[in-house]
Amino acid sequence: MAPGRFPGGRMTSLGDVSGDQPASTASAAEVVLDGGDARCVLLLIRLARLVAGLEAGSVVRVITADPAAPLDLPAWCHLTGHLYLGPVPGRDRPTYALQVSGKARPVNPSAPWRPGS
């Protein structure tokens, strides 16, 4: 699969994902994390907690105004073993997607940008 592409080559709409809820489930395999203007540290802590409870193959769409997200999210996916799918086109707010791996590597819960034991 090419970076930034979803299985089937297109995205399905999740509807309005505004508000300050950390995550909302659209279906068993599609989840949205609205990070708002949270910066890397808080965003990755929320993301690590979220994906820990998801089934392998679930797609997470991360909405964030963090200007470092295009660098931090692929790096975090590389560290953890999750699949970075890339930016989601056609959204009002910057949105990125990743797919949860069934063989993810653990990270430090309080510092998810560091490998865990």
Residue, then its C-alpha position, 0 to 999 in steps of 0.5 A: m500500500a502506498p503511503g497516505r493511502f487507505p485500503g481500498g484507495r479511498m476514505t469513508s467519512l466519519g462525520d463531524v469530529s469536533g469537540d474536546q472528547p479525546a476519542s470517539t468510535a465510529s465503528a469497530a475499525e475506525v477511531v478518531l483522536d481529536g488532539g485539538d492544539a495539543r502538542c507532541v508530548l500530550l498528543l503521543i500520550r493520548l495516542a499511545r493510550l488509545v491504540a493500546g485498547l484497539e484491535a489490530g487493523s483498526v484505523v486511527r485518524v488523528i486530528t491535530a493542529d500541531p505543526a510537528a505532527p507530519l514528522d512526529l506521527p510517522a516517527w512514532c509509528h516507526l518506533t512502535g510498529h504501527l503503520y503510518l497511512g499519511p495525511v488525510p486529504g479533504r478535511d477542514r482540519p489537519t488529519y493524519a491516519l495510522q493503522v494499529s499493528g497486532k505486533a506493536r512494540p511497547v513504549n514507555p507509558s509516560a513517555p511514549w516517544r521512548p521504547g518500553s521494556 
